[in-house]
Amino acid sequence: MASMPDALPSSLPTRRQRRRWRRYLADEHAEAAVYRDLATRRTGEEREILLALADAEGRHAAHWETLLGPDARPARRDPRTSVLGWFARRFGSVFTLALIQRAESRSDYEADADATRAMAADERIHEEVVRSLASRGRQQISGNFRAAVFGANDGLVSNLALILGVGATGVSSAVVLVTGIAGLLAGALSMGAGEYVSVRSQRELADASTPSPHARAALPHLDVDANELSLVYRARGMDPEAAQAKARAALADVADGEHAHLTEAPAGDGHDLLGTAWGAAGASFCFFATGAFIPILPYLLGLSSGVAFVLAVALVGIALLATGATVGILSGASPLRRALRQVAIGYGAAGVTYLVGLLFGTSVA
C-alpha cells in the first residue's frame, strides 16, 4: 500500500492541536512498547508479526514528532494504554491481545485531518492482525472457557434466585442457607455431568466425520478409469469436474510413491473449540460451585436475614459485572456493555423468583 504524504499543517498549530499530537505520540510510543513486550513472550512467526506492528507504531510516532518539531515531547500516557503494557509484561496472553484489539479499533485517525490516510488504514489493518493473533488463543481456550463462564454465571444467578425465592417466603436464615448449599451441590453436579455428556457427544460426532485411516491402503488398488475416489471429493462438496481432476492427481501421487491427502481430517474439525470432556466438566463444576457459593456466603457468616439478603444481591452483582466484562474483553466488545447486560439478566431472573416467593409467602400466611 502506497503511503500518503504526511499531513503538514498549513498554518501555525494551535495549542489544542499540539496537545492532541502529544497525546497521539504518547499512545504510539506506548503501543509500540506493548507489542515489543508481547514479542518477548512469542517465538517464530508471531514474534515477527508483533515486532512489525511495533515498527509500524514507531513510524506513526515519527509523524507526530515531525509535526511537533522542537516541542516533540509526549503527553502523559493514556491510562488504558498503561494497563495494556502492564498486562503484556506480566501475562502476554490472549487477554492482552483482546485488549489491544479493542484499543486499535478506537483509533481517531480517520476523523483527524492531521493524520494521513495511510496511518488510518494502518490502524484498521492492525486491528485485523491482532484479531487474527487473538483468535488462535481464543480457539485454544474457548471450550473450557465457555464451560467456566457459563458455569460461574449459572451458579451466581440460579443460586441467588433460589435463596431469594425461598427467603421471600419468610423462612429462617438457616433454611435459606441449607437451601443454598443444596442448590450449590445439585447445580454443580448437574452442570458438570451435562458438560461432560455434551462435549463427549460433540467430539464423537466430530470423530465420526474424520476420514478413516484404512482408506489410504485402498488407493493403490482403485480402478483408475472408474476412479471411485472422485466420489469422496464430490461428497465433500466439490463439483464433479474438480473432484475427478483431484482424484486423478491423488492417484498419480500414489503411483509415484507420494502421500495422498485423502485421510486428513477436514479443516475446522472442531476439536480445539470443544476442549476435552473432562476439562469442560471440571471447569463447569468448579466455576458453578464458585459462583453459587457467593450468594450463600453472607448466610454462612451468620448475618441477619435482611443484611445477608442485601449483601448477597450486592456480591452477585459485582461478580456478574466481572464475568460480563471478561467475556466482553475476550470477544473484543465493550466490557461495560457486556457487564451491564450480564447484571440485568441475572437480576431479572432473581427478581422473578423473589416475586414468586413473596406470592407464596403471602398465600401461606
Disulfide bonds with the S-S distance in Angstrom:
none
